[in-house]
Amino acid sequence: MAESPEIFAEIRAEASRIEEDATYSSCGHFEASKPWAHVNLWLGIPVTLASAIGGVAALKDAPAAASLIAFAVAAGTAMMTFLAPRERHKLHADCGNAYSALRNEVRVFRNIECQLGSSVTELHKRLQEFAKRRDELNATSPIIPEHAFKKARAGLEEGQKKHRVDHTL
């Protein structure tokens, strides 16, 4: 490969695109994970409490109350199983962390490794690895709901992921 300044600039530009993609995706997944954590608590705590109360009702020889509570517990447990809020929260949070790791690695590559005098061939190979990782994450990650993407975008546009040092450079 030719060692021209234009090629180095294009490698850095493409790295910036991957970094931006990873930033938006990580923030989107973190936003998508938040409601699922709340749903897990909103369903899990009442089901747990109802289960305990139902057990007390059964021990106190209150079959009608115990039956009603048992039905509520079964319905709540079914919803927890069907919705799987804990798993959905974890999946989006894990994807957010994976995209964040990619973003951080690409930022270091773009700002430091590209300045250290590596050959175009070496830099291109690293860039291809980053692009492949991004594409794999895109293919295996759940879709980010529109509301989560919009909230993430708004936060990013307000400077949510900017580092103080970036303002002083």
ZIKAUR-V378694 format. One record per backbone hydrogen bond with DSSP energy under -1.0 kcal/mol. CO is the residue of the C=O (numbers start at 1). NH is the residue of the N-H. Records with the same first field share a line. If there is no record, write none. Layout:
CO=NH ; NH
//
This chain:
2=4
4=8
5=9
6=10
7=11
8=12
9=13
10=14
11=15
12=16
13=17
14=18
15=19
16=20
17=21
18=22
19=23
20=24
21=25
22=26
23=27
24=28
25=29
26=30
27=31
28=32
29=33
30=34
33=37
34=38
35=39
36=40
37=41
38=42
39=43
40=44
41=45
43=47
44=48
45=49
46=50
47=51
48=52
49=53
50=54
51=55
52=56
53=57
54=58
55=59
56=60
57=62
58=61
62=66
63=67
64=68
65=69
66=70
67=71
68=72
69=73
70=74
71=75
72=76
73=77
74=78
75=79
76=80
77=81
78=82
79=83
80=84
84=88
85=89
86=90
87=91
88=92
89=93
90=94
91=95
92=96
93=97
94=98
95=99
96=100
97=101
98=102
99=103
100=104
101=105
102=106
103=107
104=108
105=109
106=110
107=111
108=112 ; 113
109=114
112=115
113=116
119=123
120=124
121=125
122=126
123=127
124=128
125=129
126=130
127=131
128=132
129=133
130=134
131=135
132=136
133=137
134=138
135=139
136=140
137=141
145=149
146=150
147=151
148=152
149=153
150=154
151=155
152=156
153=157
154=158
155=160
156=159
159=162
163=166
164=167
//
